[in-house]
Structures are given as structure tokens and as C-alpha cells.
Amino acid sequence: MQKLTDQEIAQSLLKEEKLVCGMINTAILEAKSDNLRRDWQSCLQSSYQLQKKVFDTMNQRGWYSPAKADMQQLTQVQNQFQSSQMQ
């Protein structure tokens, strides 16, 4: 049986945290109770913090380096966001 490397474990953890954040977000949107919604929001914040730690570690070790957006891409996203806000 082949052992997983630290990089593979970190990649898996980051992927799982992204999925967890999506599921918690859905739970927040569907919660009827304000108390439950606040509890889920707290869980989401904790998950974001863990995701950030994993990302930072991976980035520092050269295991995960997202491409930097150029100015044209940023402008395009800003325009799309502004357009969707006007609708």
C-alpha cells in the first residue's frame, strides 16, 4: 500500500474544506431559525479559517499557486458584478 505524501494530504484537505464551506453555506441559506443560522455562520467562519491555513501552508511550500489575475480580468469581473447588481 502506497503512503500519501504531505502534499496529497494537504490537497485533499483543501478540497474537502471547500466542499464543506459550500454545504454549510446551503445550510445557512435554508435555516429557518436565526439562532441556527448564526451557529452555521460560526461554523462557516471556522471552516474558512482552516481553509486559509491549509492554503497558506500549501502556497508557502509551492504546492498550490493560483494564477494572478491581470488587470483586464479584474475589470471584466467588476463589470459583470456591477451589471448583475443593476438587474
C-alpha positions as CSV (number, residue, x, y, z in Angstrom):
1,M,0.0,0.0,0.0
2,Q,1.4,3.4,-1.1
3,K,1.6,6.1,1.6
4,L,0.1,9.5,0.8
5,T,2.6,12.4,0.7
6,D,2.1,15.5,2.8
7,Q,1.2,17.4,-0.4
8,E,-1.5,14.9,-1.3
9,I,-3.0,15.1,2.2
10,A,-3.0,18.9,2.1
11,Q,-4.6,18.9,-1.4
12,S,-7.3,16.5,-0.1
13,L,-7.9,18.6,3.0
14,L,-8.2,21.8,1.0
15,K,-10.7,20.2,-1.4
16,E,-12.8,18.8,1.4
17,E,-12.9,22.2,3.2
18,K,-14.1,23.9,0.0
19,L,-16.9,21.3,-0.2
20,V,-17.7,21.7,3.5
21,C,-18.0,25.5,3.0
22,G,-20.4,25.0,0.2
23,M,-22.6,22.7,2.3
24,I,-22.6,25.0,5.3
25,N,-23.5,27.9,3.0
26,T,-26.5,26.0,1.8
27,A,-27.5,25.2,5.4
28,I,-27.3,28.9,6.3
29,L,-29.5,29.9,3.4
30,E,-32.1,27.2,4.3
31,A,-32.1,27.7,8.1
32,K,-35.4,28.9,9.4
33,S,-34.2,29.8,12.9
34,D,-32.0,32.9,13.4
35,N,-30.1,31.0,16.2
36,L,-29.4,28.1,13.9
37,R,-28.3,30.4,11.1
38,R,-25.9,32.1,13.5
39,D,-24.5,28.8,14.6
40,W,-23.9,27.7,11.0
41,Q,-22.3,31.1,10.2
42,S,-19.9,30.5,13.1
43,C,-19.1,27.0,11.7
44,L,-18.6,28.6,8.2
45,Q,-16.1,31.1,9.7
46,S,-14.2,28.3,11.4
47,S,-14.1,26.4,8.1
48,Y,-12.8,29.5,6.2
49,Q,-10.0,29.9,8.8
50,L,-8.9,26.3,8.4
51,Q,-9.1,26.5,4.7
52,K,-6.9,29.7,4.8
53,K,-4.3,27.9,7.0
54,V,-4.1,24.9,4.6
55,F,-3.9,27.2,1.6
56,D,-1.2,29.3,3.2
57,T,0.9,26.2,4.1
58,M,0.5,24.8,0.6
59,N,1.3,28.1,-1.0
60,Q,4.5,28.5,1.1
61,R,5.7,25.1,0.2
62,G,5.0,25.7,-3.5
63,W,2.2,23.1,-3.7
64,Y,-0.6,25.5,-4.6
65,S,0.0,28.7,-6.6
66,P,-3.2,30.2,-8.1
67,A,-2.6,32.3,-11.2
68,K,-2.7,36.0,-10.6
69,A,-5.4,37.9,-12.4
70,D,-4.3,40.6,-14.8
71,M,-6.0,44.0,-14.9
72,Q,-8.2,43.0,-17.8
73,Q,-9.6,40.0,-15.9
74,L,-10.3,42.2,-12.9
75,T,-12.1,44.8,-14.9
76,Q,-14.2,42.1,-16.6
77,V,-15.2,40.6,-13.2
78,Q,-16.0,44.1,-11.8
79,N,-18.2,44.9,-14.8
80,Q,-20.0,41.6,-14.5
81,F,-20.7,42.2,-10.8
82,Q,-21.9,45.7,-11.4
83,S,-24.1,44.5,-14.2
84,S,-25.7,41.8,-12.0
85,Q,-26.3,44.4,-9.2
86,M,-28.3,46.6,-11.6
87,Q,-30.7,43.8,-12.6
